[in-house]
Amino acid sequence: MRAFLQRSEVRLSTIHRVAQALLGGSALILLMPLFLRDAFPKMMTILISLYDSHQNLLATVALGIAATLVILLPVPAIYLLVGDLLAFYFTSNTFGAHPDSPDDSKRVVFNPRFIIPGLGFNNDELSAETERLLADGRDDEWTRGLLVPRSTDDNGWRDRFDTRTHDVWGVVAEEGVAGDNERVRQAFRLAGLNRDRTLAHDVARTEALMARHVLAIRTLVLRYAKALLLLIATTVVTLAASGLVDQAVREDPSNGKFAGGFPFRFVFLVSVVYAFWAPMAARSVTSPLRMIHRSTPGVGQHRDVHLDKTSNQFETATVFVTLVVLIAANTAAIVAGVTAGGGAGLAAGIAVAAVSTGAWLLALNDFSASPRDTVSAVGLLLRGYDAPAPASVVARARALRAQAAEKKTR
C-alpha cells in the first residue's frame, strides 16, 4: 500500500505538470489581442460604410453575421478551457449530509478547495508510544502556530476565522486561546484533511483521485488543442480580411471616408476570406481526434468518436457555426460579385460558393453527429455547458431492463 501511494504521488505530479503547462500556455491569450485589435475596427469600417451609403442590405447583413461569428467563436473556446482548468484544479469540499429540504440547517455546504487534499498520518501506522509522541507534537504551540496565531493580539484573525467556520458549519469555537485546538481542527477540515483514516482508506481515496485526474486531463488537453488550432485559423483569416480593408482605405479617394460607398470588389474579397474560414475552422476543431485516430490504425473508425458526445460537444457546435458562416459569407460574395462585376461577378461568386462548400464537406469527412446532436451541442455551448443532455434512449433502455427483470421473477 505504501509503494502504491508513492507511485500515485509521482503519477499525480506528472499529470499536474501537464496541466501546469496548459495553464501557462499563454499562446491563446497572446493571440487574442493580435486579431481582436484589427478585427473589430476594420470589420466595422466595412459594415458602417455599407450601411451609411445605403448599399445592398443583404450583403451588409450577411457579411456582418459572418464577421461576428468568426470573431466571437474563439471566446467560448477559451471560456470552456478555463472552466476545464478550474474543474481540474478544484473540487467541491462539501460538508454535512443530504437534507430533507433545502432549508435544513444541516444541508450540504459547497466550499471549493484545491483538488489534492491535505495529508494526514494514518492511525493504523502508530504504536502506543508513537501515538503519544505524535499527540505531543500536534499540541506543540509552534506547530499550532502554523495555522493559528500564537498570540491573542492577532488583529482580529480569530474573530474572522470563527465567523467563517460558523457560517459554513455552524461551529462555535471558544474565545481566545481556549478555542485554538478547535480552530486547528477546522483548518484541517477546510484543507480536506481527515486524520481518522487508515492506510487502506488512503489507497481507496487515491484510486478515486487518480481516476478523476485522468478523466479531467483528457478533456483538458483535447480542449486546449482544439482552441489553439481554431484560434490560429481565425487569426490568419482575420489578418487577411484586415489587410484587404487597409488596401481599400489606401485606394479610397476620400482617405478612408468612403463617401461613394465601400467598393464591392473588396466586399467580395473579404467575403471570400470568410467563406474559406469555414472549412479551415471545421477542420481545426476536428483535427485533434483525427490525429489520435491516425496514431492507432485499425482501432475502430473515426466516426466512433461521436458515440461519446462529451469528447466532441464543442466541435459539433463549432461545425454548426462554420455552416452559418459559410452560408452568410457565400451569400455576401455572390451579391457583391453581381454588384461589382455583373454576370462575371455572379459566376465568380458561384464558383467561390461551390469551392468553399466542397472544401467544407471534405473537411468534415467522417463527421457523423446527427442534427439532433448538433442542436443539443449548440444549446449547451450557449449555456456554457459541455455535457450531453439526458437521452430518452437511456430511459427506454432502463424500462426494457426493468420489464425483463419482472418477467424473469414471474
N, C-alpha and C positions, 0 to 999 in steps of 0.2 A: 504493500500500500504506500509506504514511504517512497519507494522508487517510482511508482506511478505518479504520485503527486509532484515529484521532482521533474519528471518528463513533461507533465502537464504544464508546469510553470514555464518551462522552456518553450513549449508549443504556443502557449498564450502570449508569451513575449514576442514570438515570431509574428503571430497574427497582428498584434498591436503595432509592431514596426511597419507592417504593410499599411495599416490604417493611418499611421502617422505620416507615411509618405504621401498618402492621398490627401490627408488634412493639410499637409504643407505644399501640396501640388498647386501652387498659385497660378499655374498656366491658364486655368479657366478664368480666374478673376482678372488676370492681366490682359486677356484678350477682350474682355467685355468693354472696357473704355476705348479700346482700339477701334472697334466698329461702331459702338454707340456714339462716339464723338462725331463721326461723319454721317452716320445713318439718319438720325432724326432731322438735322437741319437740311441735308441735301435732298432727302425724300420730300420733306415739307416744301422745299423750293419748287419741286415739280407740281405737287398737288395744289399748292396755293396759286401758282401761276396758271394752271389749267382752269381752276375754279374762277379766279378773278377775270380771266379772259373769256369766260362763258364758252369754253371749248367743250368737246364731246364729253357729256356727263358719264356715259357708260365706261369710257376709257379711264376717266378720273377715279370712279368708284372701284373698278376692277384693279387698277394699279395700286390704289390705296389699301385695298384688302390684302393684296399680295405683299406689299411692303410692310404692313403692320404685322402680319403673321410671321414673316421672315425675321423681323427684328425681335419680336417678343418671344418666339419659341424657345430660344436658349435660356430664358429666365426661369420657366418652370423646371427645366432640366437641372439647373444649378440648385433651385429651391428643393427639389426632391433629393438631390445629392446631399445637401446639408441635413435634410431630415434623416437620411440613411446614416450619416455620421453621428447624429445625436442618438439615434436608436442603437448604434453600435457602442457608443461610449457610456450611455446611461440606461438605467433600468428604474422601474417604479419600486421604490423602497416602501412597500405597503405595510401597514401595521393595523392590528385589530382583527376582527372576524367579520364574516359576511353577515350583515344585519337583516332583520326582518323588514325594515323600512329605511329609506334614505335619511330620515331624521333621527335615526338611532344614534345615541351619543357614543356608542362603541363601533360605529361603522368603520369600514376600511378607509385608511387615510393614505392618500397619494403623496409621497415625498421623494422626488427623484434623487438618485445618488449615482456615483460612478459605478460602472458595471462590475468591476472587480471589488469584492467586499474586503473589509478588514480581516486580518488573520489572527485567530486566537489559538492558544495551545490546547491540545486535546487532553481532556481529563483522564482518559484511559491510559495515557502515557506516563502518568505520575505515580510514584510510590508515596507512601505516607510522609517520608522525610522531605522529598522534593515538593510535595504539595504544600507543606508548611513553609518551605523556603520561598516558593513562588508567591504564596499569600503575603508573606512579609515584603517581598519585592513590589508587589502591587500596591501595598499600603504605604510604600515609601513616599514621602512628601515630594521628593524630586521627580519621581515617576508620575505622580498625580499632577504635578506642576506642568507637565507637557500638555495636559488637557484642560486643567482648571488653574487659574492664577493662585499662587501660593499665598498672596496677601489679600486681605479683605478690601484693601484700597485698590479696587480693580476698575475704577471709572465706570461702574455700573454693569460690568460684564456679567456678573452672576444674575442680576435682575433681568437683563436681556435674554440670557440663556434660559432662565426659569420660565420666562414668559413664552419663549419659543416652544419648549417642551410641554408646557401646559396647553398651548394652542393645538399642538399636534396630537398629544396623547392624553391630556388631562392630568399629567403628573405634577404633583406639588412637592417640591424639594424643601427641606428645612432651610431656614435663613442662615446666611453666613457659612462659616467653615463646617458646621454640623451637616450641611447638605451636600458636601463635596463628593462623598462616595456615590451618592445618587446621581450627581452631575456627571461623574466619570462613566457610570453605567449607561446613562442616556447618550453620552458622546459616542461610546462604543455602539450603541443601538443605531445612531444616525449613520455610522460608518458601515452598517450591515454586519457587524461582528457579533457572533454569539459564542460565548465561552463554553456553554454547556453542549459541547459537541464531542463526538468520538472520531477516531481516525476513519472509521467506515463512513460516517456521515460526511466527512470532508471529501472522501473519494466520490460519494454519490453526488454531492454538490458540484464537484469539479467536472464530473462527466456531463452534467447538465449545462454547466457554464461553457464547456468546450463545444458542445453541440450548438449552443446559441451563438457563439463567436463564429463558428464555421458557416452557419446559415447567414449571419449578418454580413460577413466579409464577402461572401459570394455575391450577394445583391449589390454591395457597395462597389466592388471592383467593376462589375458589369455596368453599373450606372455611370461610374467615372469614365469608362471607355466610351460609352455612347455619348455622354455630354461633351467630352473632349472632341470627338470626331464631328459631332453636329456643330459645335462652336467654330471649329476650323473651317468647315464648309460655309457656314453663314458669314464668317469674317471675310473670306475670299470673295464671295458674291457681293457683299456689301461694299467692299473696297472697289470692286469693278463698277457697280452701279454709281458710287460716289464719283469715280473718275469720269464717267460719262456726263454726269451733271456738271462737273467742273469744266469739261470741254464745251458744253452748251453755254455756260456762263461766259467763257472766253470768246466764243463766237457771236454772242448776242450784241447787236449794235448799241443797245441801251445799257451796256455794262451790267448785265445780270438782272435788270428790272423786268425784262420780257414784256415790254409794252405791247408788242404784237402777239403775245401768247407764247407758250412754250413750244419749241419745234417738235412736231410729231415724229420726226425721224429719230430724235433722241428718246421720245417716249417708247417708240418701237424697240430701240436697242435696250433700254432699261427693262422693258417687259421680257425681252428675250433672256436677259441675265436671270431674272427671277423665275422664268419658266424652266431653266436648266438647273436652278437651285433645287427644285422638287426632286428629281432623280438623285442628285448628289446627297441631299439630306436623308432621303429614304434609304439609300444605300449605307449612309454613315451609321444610322441607328441600328440597322440590321446586320452590319458587318461583324461586330464582336462575336455574336453567336455563330455566324458562318465561319469565322476564323477558328473558333473552338471545334466546330464540327469537322473542318478540314484536317485538323491535327489528330483526329481519331477516326480515320476512314473505316468504313464498313460497320459502324455502330449506329444503326438507325438512319433516319433521314432528317434533313434539316427542318422539314415541316413539323416534326415531332415536338419541337420546342414550344409550339403553341398549345400543347396539351397542358403545360404548366404556365398559366397566364401570368403568374406573379413575376416570372423572369422576363416577360416581354410586354407588360402592360403599357409602359411608356412608349415603346417603339410602335405599338399598334396605334396609339393615339397620334403619334407623330406622323405616321403614314397617312392618316386621315387629313391632318393639317397640310401635308405636302400635296394631297389631292386637291384641296381647296385652293392652294396657292397655284397649282398647275392650271386649274380651270380659269382662275382670275387672271393670271399672267398671260395665258394664251388668248383670252378674250381681249385684253388690252392690246396685245401685239397685233391681232387681226384688225381691230378697229383703228389703231394707229397706222398700220400698214395701208389700209384703204384710204385714210385721210391724207397720208403723206405721199403715196405713190399710185393711187387708183388701182387698176387691175393688177399691175405688177406687185404693188404692196399687198394686195389681197393674197396673191399667190405666195408671196414670201411669208405672210402671217400663217397661212395654212400649212406651209412647209415646216415652219418652226413648231407649230402645234403638233404636227404629225411626228416629227423627230423627237421632241421633248416627251410626248406621251409614250412613244415607243421606248425611249430610254428609261422612263419611269416604270413601265411594265417590266422591262428587262431587269431593272434594279431590284424589283420585288419578286424575283424568281423564287418559288417555293414558299412564298408568304401565304399562309393558309388561314389567317384569322377570319372568322365569319363576320358578316355585317353586324350581327348582334353583339359579338365580342368587341367590335370596333366602337359601336355606340357606347357600350359599357365602359371601355377604356377612356374614351373622351370625357364621359361624365366623371369618372374617377380622377382624371387629370385636372378638370376644372375645380373639383372639390379638394384637391391636394392629397388624395389617397393613392395608394399603389397596391391594391389587393383586389382580387376578383370578388364580386358580389356573390352572396349565397345563390347557388344554382338550383333551379327547380328539379333538375335531374337527380340531385342528391336526395331530395325529399322523396322522390318517386322510388329511388333505389332502396331507401330505408323502409318505405311502406311495403315494397315487394319482399324484402327480407323478413319483415315482421309477419307478413302473411304466410311465408314459407315456414317460419318457425311455429306459427299457430297450427298449421296443417300437420306438422311433424309431431306435435304434442297430442293431437287427437288420436 
